[in-house]
Amino acid sequence: MTVVAAVDCGTNSIRLLVAQEETSAARHQPRLRDLHREMRVVRLGQGVDATGEFADEAIERTRVALSDYVDTMRALDVERVRMVATSATRDARNRDVFFAMTAELLGCVVDGTQAEVITGNEEARLSFRGAVGELDSADGPFVVTDLGGGSTEVVLGDAHGVSAAYSADVGCVRTTERALRSDPPTADEVGDAQHFIRDRLAVAFEAVPVEQAATWVGVAGTLTTIAAVNAGMESYDSDLIHLSRIGIDDLDRVCHELVSMTRAERAALGPMHPGRVDVIGGGALVTLELARVLSERAGITELVVSEHDILDGIALGLLE
């Protein structure tokens, strides 16, 4: 059976999924069997919001991670590969350097392959497909939020597909670099961050009628980490996190705690990845605004956290 590889390179992390199509006589849609799933924090978007360019050291961190991913792909006999780049790459003036590096490495797997920049709208649709694939269609319509480093996608849809989507230029890295400079952030910094987040997300909520949603599904590292902290995990366990649920009150409590902590206090939390320590506060503030609006407009009382997201959407597309 065909083995495919999906790579998602965002503002904060680069992630790999190598998967094979499951065999099932009853299935109507392709399903995936994971062969390898990995995430590394490389902070490709370091300083892009301020300078408009990739830093040399950020490109090098990404090159090292992608080189290791290519070794994994070759060991698992990958036949098709797609690498997408999102918010930071859309914004960087010197992205040609990034593309040349990805072409050199990915060409060792499938000749002529390189990273491609996708629009925020396609990013939203791929994330939606991956996120809701295992959910009961009766729980729809779904609003999926993909909270990344530089952007947050808000997507509405059901079993028939996406009906509305918007990619807002706000995420955990962008918010932190814009406003949260102290350790812990001051009240004024938090207020500035909240104004920034509300302005950016307001446009998304004008474009996407979230009041039609019955279920909120959250994907990406900020939301999965918040779920793990809420569960009191000593170390991160993706199997336990996948499709777990958090009530709005617990979400509010954990997010406020993360914002008020020092970096050392966040680093001491068992499930906290070292690469998220300095930006999880910004992500928590974005989460709080998402929760506030979805509670007020759609009456949503909990968040469903999915480990499956844009990677799964990319891989499913490669199997079609």
C-alpha positions, 0 to 999 in steps of 0.5 A: 500500500502507498506510504505518504509523508506530510510535513507542516512547517509553521511559525513555531514548529515543524511536524511530520506524519508518515502514514499508510492507508488502512484497508477496510471493506466498509470504509467510504473515505480513506483512513490513515494508519500512522507509521511515524508522527513527530514534532520539533520546535524550531521557531522558524518565525523568530522575529519575522513579525518585526523584521519581515525576514527569516533569521539565519539561525531559524533557517538552520534549525529548520534545516536540521529538523527537516534533514532528520525527517527526510532520513525517516521518510527514506527509511519508511519507503515514502512514495509521496510527500507534501510539505506545506509552509504557513504563516511565517513563510507567507510573511517573509521576504527572504523565503526563497532561501527557505524554498531552496533548502527544502527542495534540496532535502525533499528531492532526496525522497521524491525528485522535484519536491519542495515546500509550498506556501498555502493560503490561510484558507487552504490551511483552514480547510486541511485542518478541518478535514484532519480534525473532524475525521473521527467525530460523529457527524451528528455532533456537527456543525463543527467550528475548528480552531487551529491556533498556531504561532503566527495565525489562527484559523477559524473554520465552520463545517459539517460532514459535507465539508467546510462552509466558511473559513478565515485565517487571522494573523494572530497566534502564540508567537506573534502575540508574545513578540508584540506585547508580552515582554516581561516575566511574568507579563505586566497587566498593561502588557496583557491588556495590550495583547488582549486588544491585539487579539480581539482586533485580529479575531473580530474579522474572523468572527465576522467572516465565519458564522460561529453561532451555527456551531454545535461543537468546538474542536481545537487543534495544534500545540497550544490547545493540546498543551493546555489540555494536558496541563488541565489534566495534571499530566506528569508528562505529555500523553497524546493518546490520552489528550486526543478527543479529550474534553475541557469545560469552559470554566476549567479552560478559563482557569488554566489559561489565566494561570498560564498567563500569570506564571513566570517562565520558570513556573511554566517550564516546571509543568510536566507536559510543557514542551521546552519550545512552548514555555515562552509563548504559551501565555500568548496562546492562552490569551488567544484561547480565552478570546476564542472561548469567550466568543464561542460561549456567547455566540454559540452557547458552547460549554466545552472544547474537544481537543484533537491531535489530528489536524492539518497533517492528517488533512495533507496525508489524506489528500495524498492518498486520493 
